[in-house]
Amino acid sequence: MKYRKDKNGSELSILGFGCMRFVKKGGKIDIDEAEREIMEAYNAGVNYFDTAYIYGGSEAAIGEIFERNGIRDKIKIATKLPQYLVSSNAALDRFFNEELSRLRTDHVDYYLMHHLTDAAQWEKLKDVGIIDWIRRKKESGQIRNIGFSYHGNTDGFQKILSDYDWDMCMVQYNYFDENSQAGSVGLKAAAAKGIPVVIMEPLRGGKLVKIPEAAEEQMRKSGRNWSPAEWSFRWLYDQPEVTVVLSGMNTVGMVRENVRVASEAGPGEFTKDDFDVIDKVRKKIREVEKVGCTGCRYCMPCPQGVDIPGTFRCYNAMYIDSKSQGRYEYAQTVGLTKDAAFATKCIGCGKCEKHCPQNIPIREKLKEADKALRPLPYKIAVGIIRKFMFR
């Protein structure tokens, strides 16, 4: 495993464990499987584990795993304040103390303001006393490093970055989103201030793993023999401004593969030919993708029960895979649930769009997606099947 240093000189594994996507059984995290994956990563040198207040069951699961394996003081925990739920100073302690309890610890190594999309949210936190609160928590040792995760535009990112003495930040960044959100401009701005940058969505919610055949062909022709995922990680590790790349690993095999890449890759190793391949791949993906949804689920839950990310995933699958495959997946995962989560349930309230990190016009795209995914024969077929399934 390779390491890069944080602002205070601590070494962080360049591969971080994103703890949002553990396998679940019966609606709960499979703690034994999560433990196998976490300990596989830990034994391979991964020391950065990222979770959040709203990642259902994640904080409690990793807290239990770290405690029963006696490794809490040998790893770094990053978790997040749900700033979108904070309306008073008292709420700051309430959420933080709950997180400490779930994590079975007396301190958090990296504490982030979760999901900032513009400077106004940071200003709101300042109004409820966040600056003094952070100072007290850092003086007590309960918070070792303070940061923020960001999903807005580059200008907003730089305003927040310059407004406080941050210890770190987290941004969505990958070869497809090089110029989106904080983008490469934000990455370099943070690095110029000596602020470590943790990368989320390196595979864009899996979309850079299962890419169009024409895009994957560009990778095969290079002779590199790298998988699409490996190309994505190596592109990130090539940049010295990147400190940690998170991966939501949920199989031991995935852990081993990502550890291998993190142990081999380094800055400055990409050649001009490699960058040319990435340029070609980007162009091929953009030719077929319909909605730039990463599946982060910040738009959920929909008040009307619409499965927004599920709908967009299937819509994109129509063009990345085939129309029949996308429609089949839509019928299976959206149409054949007890309370069908069809896009036609949308009443246009717009709540989802306020939380979308990608600024997708969700209401408009839902109508477009449903029309493409449910032509009349599919509507009839799914309707008949539902009658039998839910009599």
N, C-alpha and C positions, 0 to 999 in steps of 0.2 A: 504494500500500500504506500502511496505517496501522500505527502502532507504539504499544506501551505499554512502560513501563519495568520492569526487574527491580529487585531489592532494592538493587543497587549503582548504579543509574542507567543501565545499558545499555539501549538500545532494542531491543525484540524485535518482529518482525512479528506482528500479531495472528492471522495464518494461519501455522500451523506445518506442516511436511511430516512426516507419520507414515510411517516407512520400513519398515513391517511387511508391506505388501501389494503389493510389486512384482510385475509379471507374470513368470511363470517359463516357461522352455522346457526340456523334458527334465529337469525337477526342479531346474534352476538359474535364478537370477535373470537375466533378459534385460538384460544390462548396458547395451546400447546404448539400449534403450527407457527404462530407468531414468534414463540420462544425459539423454535428451531431456526427460523430465519434470522432473528436478531443475534443469536449466539454464533451462527455461521458468519455473519458479518463482523461481529465483535472479534472473534478469533482470527479473522483475516485482517484486522487492523482498522475497521471502521469505528470512529469514535464520536460521530456527530449524528444525533437522532432528533428529528423534527416532528413536532406534533402541534395540536392547537385545542383550544377549549371546545370548539364545535365539531371536532373529529370524533364522532360518536364512539365512546368507549376506549379511544386510543390512549389518552393520558393514563387512565386507570390500568390498562393492559401493560403498557411499558413500565409503569411504576412497579407493578407486581413482578414483572420479569427481571428488572434490574435488581430489585430487592432480594428475590430468592436465589439469584446467581451471584450476589455480592459484588456487583460491578458498578454501583452508582457513582463512586468516586473515581472511576477509571474512564468514564465517558462524559460527553457533553450533551445536556438536554436543552433543546430550543422549544419553547412553546409561546403562545400568543394571547394577548389581551383582546377579547372580543369588543373592540372599540365601538362597533355599531350598536352595542347593547348598553353602553355606558352613558348615563345621563346625570351622574352626580359623583362627587368625590368618594362617597361611601361605597359606591359600586366598584371602585378600583380595588379596594381591599377585599371586598366580598368575592370577586372573581379570582383574584390572585390567591387568596387563601384556599379557595376550593381547588384550584389547580395544584397547589402544593400538597394538599391532602390526597388528591388522586394520584399524584406522581410519587407519593411516599418519600418526600425529600424536604429539606429545609431551605433549599435555594434553587434557583433556576440559572443556568449558565448563560443562556441567551433569551431575553424576553423581548418579543416583538409586538408593536402595534399592528394588529392584524388587518389586512385588506384595506389599506388606505388607497383611495382613488384620486384624491385631490388634496390640496393644502387646507381646504376648509375643514376637513375632518380632523386634521392635526390641530387646527386652531380651536376647534370645539373641545378637544381634549385639554388643551392649554387652559381654556376657560374653567374647566372643572378641577384644575390644580395638578395636572399631570407632571409638570416640571418639578415641583416640590416633592411630589410623591415618589418620582424616580430617584431624586436625590436621597431621600430617606431610605429607600429600599437598597440603593447601592451602598450607602454608608453602613447599613446593618449587615450587608453581605448576602441578603436574600436574592438580590439580582446582581449578577456579576458583569453582564454586558447588556446594553439596551439597543434595540434596533426597530426596524419597521419592515413590513412586507407591502409591496406596492403593485397596483394594477392600473394606474391611470396613464396619462400621457407624459412625454419627456419633460415638458415645462413644469408640470406639477411635481414630478419626482425631484427635479433640481431645486425647487423652492423648499421642499421638506428637507432635502439633504443639507441645504445650507442654513437651515433655521435652528439646528441643534447640534450638539457635539455627539453624534451617533457613534456607536461602537461597531455597528454592522448594519446591513440591509439585505433584503431578499427581493429578487425581481424574477418575472417570467422572461426567459431568454432561451432562444434556440436558433438554429440556422434559418428557420422559416419566419421567426419573429425578430429578426436581427434589427429591424427598424421600427418595431411596434413597441408600445408602452414605454418603459424606460429606455429600452433599446441599447445599442452599442454606445450611443452618446452618454446615456445615464451610467452605464457600466464604467466607462472611462472617467466620467466625472467623479464617481465614488472612489475609484482607484487613485485619482489625482489627490484626493483628500486623505488617502491612507485608510479608507473605510472598506473592510472586507465585504465581498458580495457573494451571497449564497444564491444559487440558481434553482428555481422551481420550473416545472413543466419542460424539462430538457427534451422530452419526446412528444410534447404537445398533446398530453392526454392519450398517448399511444398512437397518434396519427402519423408520427414519423417512424413508426415500426412497420405498420402495414400501409405502405405507400403504393401508388399506382405502378403497375407493371412497367410502364415506360420509364418511370423514374428509377425503379430498382435496376432496370437494364443499364442505366448510366453508371450505376455503382459497380455492377458486375464487369462492365467493359474496362473499368479502371485497373483490374487485376489485383486490387487490394485484398480481396477475399474477406471484407468486413461486412457484417450484417448492417441493415439500416440503423439499428439502435447503436451499434458501435461507431458508425460514421457520426451520428449525432453527438455522442459523448466525446469522441476524439476532437471534433470541431470545437467543443467547449473547452476541453482540457488544453487545447493549443493556445488559449488566451490566458496570459499570466494575470490578467485582472480578475479572473474567476477564482474564487477561493474554494468553494464547495459546490458540488453538483448533486442535488437531491434526486433520488430514485425511489418511487413507491414500489418497492420490491415485495412480492407476495408469494414467491416460491424459492426454495433453496437453490434451484438451478439458476434462477435469475440473479440471486445474490452472487453466486460463484462467477457467472459470466461478467457481471458488472465489476466485480473485484479484479478480475483478470485485466479488463480494459484499463481500470484505474491504476493498476500496477505497472502497466506498460506505457501509457500515453504521457506526453509532456508538452510543455509550451514550445512553439517554434518548429514542431515536427511536420506540420502540414506543408505540402509542396504547392506550387502554383497549379499543378495538375489536379491536386486534391480540391483546391478551392474552385477550380473550373467545374469539377464534378458536382459539387454542392450547388453551384449556380444553375447548372442544367437540371438538377433534381428539383430545385425550387420552381423552376419554370414549368416542369411537367406536372407537379402537384397543383399548381395554381390553375392549370388548364382544366382540372376536373373537380376540385373542391367547390362546394356550393355555399357552405356556412363555416366560418372560422371558429367553431365552438371547440373548446378543449375538454369539455366534460368535467369541469371543476365543480359544478353543481352549486355555485353561489347563487344562481337564479332560483334555487329550490328551497323550501317546497312552494309549489304553485298553489295559491288559494283554491283553485278549481280542480287541482289534481292532475294537470297536464304534465306529462313527462317530457320536459323541454330538452334536456341533453340527450335523452333517448331518441326523441324525434329527429334531432339534428344528426345524431350519429348514423341513424338509418338512412336519412336523406343523403348524407355524404357517401354512404356505402353504395348507393345506387350508381354513383359515378366513379367511385374508386374501384369497386368490385364489379357489380352488375345491377341493373334495375331490379331483376327478379330477386337477387340476394338481399338488396336493401328493403324491398317490400316484404319479403319473407321475415326478415328480422323485425320489421315494424309490427307485423301481425303477431309474431311470437312474443315479443317483449313488451309491446304497448297495447295491442289490441286484444290479446287473450289473457289479460289479467282480470280479476273479478270486477274491479272498477276501472274500466278501460280508460287509459290516460290519453285519449286522442286529442290532437291539437284543436279540434273543433270545440272543445270545452272552454277555450280561451275567451274571456269576456273583455279583453283589452285594457285591464286595469293598469298595466305598465309596471307593476311592482318588480317583476323580473329584470326589466331593463335597467332599473336603478342599481342593481347589484352585479350586473354583468361586467367582468373585467375586460372583455373584448369589445364592449360597446356595440354589440350586435343589435340590430333592430328586430328584436325577438318576435314581436307581434306580427310584423309583416312577414318574416321568414317562416313562422309557424303556418300561416295560411298557405304560403308557397310550398312548404314541405308536405303538408297534409294532402294537398291537391295532387302532388307527384306520387306520394306513397300509397294513396288509396283511390285508384281508378275504380269505376263502378264494379267490375268483376270481383275485385278484392273486397270491396265493401260488402257485397252479397255473400261471398264465401266466408268472410270473417263473421258476419252476422249469423249465418247458419251454424257455424262451429260454436259460437258463443251460446246459442240456444241449447245445444246439447251439453256443453260444459257446465253451464250455470243454471240448469233447470231447478 
